[in-house]
Amino acid sequence: MNRFKGKDISGCATTGIMDQTGKRFSGKDIINSIATMHERSNGLGGGFAAYGIYPEYANDWCFHLMYDDETCKEKTEEYLRDNFKMLKSEKIPIREEMQVEYKPLLWRYFMQSKREKIKLHYNFTEEDFIVKLVMDINSQVNGAFIVSSGKNMGVFKGVGYPEDIGRLFRLEEYSAYTWTAHGRFPTNTGGWWGGAHPFGILDWTVTHNGEISSYGINKEFLLNYGYICSFYTDTEVIVYLFDLLIRKHGLSYNIVAKILAAPFWEEIERESSEEKEILKTLRIIYAGALLNGPFSVIVANSETMMGLNDRIKLRPLVASIQGNKLYIASEEAAIWEICPHPDKTWRPKAGEPVIGRLMEKNG
């Protein structure tokens, strides 16, 4: 699937909407929002993440996969059936009439993990088991890539402008309580279907505008914990870092912001003695997790949506609130397009997270 279409050096677009009451709404708004930033993309990548779209399988694992051909599909399905009880397997619905230069096989599976398989791994949680399986398939099965692996959510992405990718996957027919979207202008890698954003693991997804110059160090740091980068794109490390630091290490979102977008040493020295000690400890323990380079990201899971800038804010990020809805985007125009009169709009300071949390899940 390494059919790279070339690369360009420029910006990206990212946007997200979360109804913090859990009320689901159509994908029309997120498509219209990301389309407003059309010029930030160039047709080499677009994608969406949606939460709450599979209520009938809310407690089951849902994998979205891309395949090069039927051979790698059969090999992957054999592996999946060995580790899961298969509830449903089907093509991801698309608009077949839309012309796409290259399109992999797009498939989704609803499954329940086999407990006896999890028990074969010492001290594994079910989530650890899923992460290992995703890493194994993405790194060992040639031509197969798991693009999302959570519950009641999915990632839809490909090569094209994001609004076209949204129409291709018929996202206006889905309802979700959180949507994120991305338009890609590939920086250091060529555009290909798996390299489009969002990137996901379990129910985590990330969209990113910028460039992670610490990718090599981050990649080696994550390898120590069993995370294998397979998508040839620097952004992939961010989603694994969130899973590691929050799910595995139990850190808060605010602490993770101080690790990934760490304060400068001179800023740390100006803090109170207690805060100074905490920040120094984080810099030492998690040195390999520090993200260098310009970035603004929108990270989401089934309960949270978070926006974060690099420490000197080299990429734009704006947030708005209207009622129970939180909006985060690269440009204010992307919010105005779908929310012309927000209650509040602000531009987060460098390294300052914007965090939306789910109150409850409604229909």
N, C-alpha and C positions, 0 to 999 in steps of 0.2 A: 504493500500500500504506500510505498515511498515515492509517490508520483508528485514530486515537488513542482510547482508552477513558477518558481522564481521568488524573489523577495524585493522589498522596497524599504527604505529607511524613512519612517514618518510616524504619525500618531495612530492611536486606536480610539475606539469609542466604547464606553460601557455605561449601562444604566440598570436600575433595579427598582422594583415596586414591591412593597410588603403591606398587606392588610394585617395589622397586628391583632385583630380580633379573630383571624382565621377564616374570614369570609372569602370565598373563592370568586374570581372574576375572569373574564375571557382574556385570551392572549392578544386581542386586538390592540389594547393600550401599549403593551410592551413593544409590539411591532411598530406602531406609530412613533413611539418614543425613540427607538434606535434609528428609525428611518430619517429622523430629523438631523442626525449626525452623519448622513450619507458620505460627505466629503472626507470624513476621518477614515473611511474604509477604502479598499480598492478592488473588492471582489475576490480577494484571496482568503477570506475566512469570515464566517458569521455563525452565531449560535445563541442558544437560549437554554436556561435551566428553569424548571417549573416544579413547584411543590404543591401537593394535594391533588394531583391529576388522576390518581388511580384509587379512589376511595373503596372500590369493590375488592381491592387487593391491598388494603392499607397496612396490613400486618405481615405482608409477604415481601420477599426480596424481589426487586425488579432490575434486571440488567438490560441496558441498551448496548448493542454490539454493532461493530462494522466488520465486514468480512471482505476479503479480496475475491474469494471464490467459494464454490460449494465444498471443495476439499477441506479447507481450513474450518469451514462451518461445521462439517461433520465431525472433525476431530475435536473441536471445542465443545460441541453438544454431547459427545461421549464423555468428556471430562465433567461437564456440568451434571449430567445424569448420574454420574458416579458419586457426586457430592451433594446433590439436591433431589428433592421430590419435585418433579416438574409439574406445575399446575397449568401452565399455558405457554405456548410458543407460537409466535406469529410475526409476520412482516410488520414493520412500523409503517402505518399508513402515510402515503405521500401523494402529491398531485402528479400522477404519471405523465400527464401531458406537458409538464414543464421540462424544458430542455436543459440538461445538465451535462457538462463536458465529460466528467467522469464521476460515477456514483458507485460506491461499494454496495454490497448487500447490507441492508439495514434491518436488524432483527431485534425483537425484545422477548424477554422471558420472565415469567412470574414463577417464583420457586420458594420452597421451604428447605432450609438446610437440614442435613441428616445429622442428628446428635451423635451418632456413633463415629462419624467422621471427625467431628470437632474434638471428641475425647482422645483421638489419636495424637493430638498435639498438647504437650504439657502446658498447663496454665493458660490455655487460649480461651478468650471469650468468643462469642459468636462473631462479633465484629472483627476480632483479630483473624479469625478463620476466613472471613470474606476478603479482608485486605490481602492475605497471603494468596488466596485463589486468584484475585484480580492481578496481582503482581506476576504470578506464575503464567497465566494466560497471555498477558500483554508482553511479557519478555521472552516466552518460550514457544508460543504457537505463532508461527510465521503467517502474517496476513490476517490476524484476528486481534481486535482491540476492543476492550470493554470501556465505554465512554461514560457510563454511570452505573452505580451499583448500590443504590439506596432503597428505601421503602417509600412508596407513594410519591415518587418524584422521578424525573428523567431529564436527560440532557439531549438536545437536538442540535446538531451542528454540521457544518460542511463548508466546502469551497464555494463562495459566492458572497454577494452583499447580504447583510443580515436580514433585511426585509424580504429578500427573495428566499432565503433559507426558511424564514418563518412561514411564508406562503407554501413553500415546498412541503413542509411537515404539517400543514393545515392547523397551525397552532391556534387560530381563532376558534377552533372547535373544542379546545381544551379549556378547563377552568382550574385556576390555581390561586392560592392565597399569597404566594411569593413568586415573582418572575424576575429573572436577571437576563441581560442580553449583552452581546458584544459584537463589534465590528472590527475586524483585524486588518492591520497594515503590517505584515510580517517584518520583523526587525532583523533578527540574526538567523532565521531559518526560513525555508521556502514554505509557501502555502500548500497545505494538504488537508484532507478531511479530518484526520485525527488531530492535527495540529491547531485546528480552530478552537476557540474558547466557547463555552466554559470547559475547564478540566474538573474532573470529579473523582472522589473516592468515598464509599459509603454514601451518606446523604450530603456530604460536603461538596460545594462547587465554588470555583473562583473565576472571575473575569479580571483582566489586568490590562492597563494602559501603561506602557513603559518598557523598561529593559532591566533585567536582573543580571548585573555584572558579576555577582557572587555565585552564579549558578553552579559552577564546578565545586566550590566549597560546600554549598548547600546540598548538592547531590551526594557528595561523599559523607556528609553528616547524616543524611537520611538513610543511606545504605547501612549504617550501623544498626538501624532499627528495622531493617527488612523492607524498606521502600525502594523500589527500583524504577527509575525514570525511563520511559519507553517512547515518549511522544515527541522527542527531538525539539522541545520548546522550553525556554527557561521558566515559563509560568507554572509548569507542572509541579515544581518544588513547593510552591506556595500552598497548594491544597493539601499536600502531604504534611507540611509543617503545622498547619492548623489541626489536622487530625492527631498528629503526634502530641502537640503541646496541650491541646484542650481535652481531647478524649482520653489519651494515654497518660499524660502527666497531670491532668486535672487542674491546669492553670486557668485563670479567668481571662476573658477577652481583653481587659485593660492591661493585664500583665503581658499577654502575648503581643499587644501593640508595642509595649516597651522593649520587647525582645526583637521583633522584626524591624521596627522603626526606632531603633535605640537612640536615646539622647546622646549628644556629643559628650565627651569626657569633661569638657569645661563646664557644660551645663550640670552634669552630675556633681561636680565639685561645689556648686552653689546651693545644693540641696541640704536639708537638715541631715544630721548625722545618721539617723535611722533610715531615711529614704536613700541617702547616699550609699549606705551599706547594701541595701536591697538592689539598687540599680547596678552597683559594681558586681555583685554576685551573679546577677542575671547576665551581664556582659561576659563574665568569665565562663559560666557553666554552658551558656547557649551561644557561644561565639560563632559556631558553625551554622546557626540558624539566622543570624543577622542578614537582612536583605540589603545589599548595596545596589546603587543605581536608582534612576528615577522610576517611581511607580505610584499609581493609584489603583486600588483594587476594591472590588465588591465581592465579599465572601458570604455564602449563605449555607444554612442547613435547615432541617425541618422545623427548627424553633427560632432561628435568628437570621438577621441580615445585617452585615457590618461593612462600612466603608472605611478605608484607611489610606493615607498618603505617606510618601517617604518623608524623612526628617526635615528636608528643606523644600518640600512641596514643589517638585519639578514637573509634576503632572497635575492637571486641574481636577477638582472634585467639588461638587456642590450638593447640598441636601435640602429637602423641604418636607414639611409636615402639613397634611390637611386632614383634620379629623383623626381617624385611626390609621391612616395610610402614611407610610414613610417612603420618600422618593430619594434616590441617590443617583447622580449622573455625572458624566464628564462635563456637560454643558447645561446651563440653566434652561436653554431653549428646549432641551429634551424633556424637561419637567413641565414647562409651560404648555407644550404641545398637548399634554394629557391632563394637566392640572393648572389651568390658567390663573387661579387665584388661591395659592396656598396660604395657610395660616401663618407660616413662618418659613423663611429661607435663610440659610447661612452657608458660609464656606469654611469647612473645618480647618483648624490650624494644622500645620505640619505635625504628623505623628499622633494626632488626636483622633481616636476612633469615633465613628457614628454607629450606634448600635440600636437596632430595632429588635424587639422580642415578642414572640407570639403569646397572646393572652390565653386563647383557647381556639380550638379548631371547630369551625362551624361548617355547615353544608355549602 
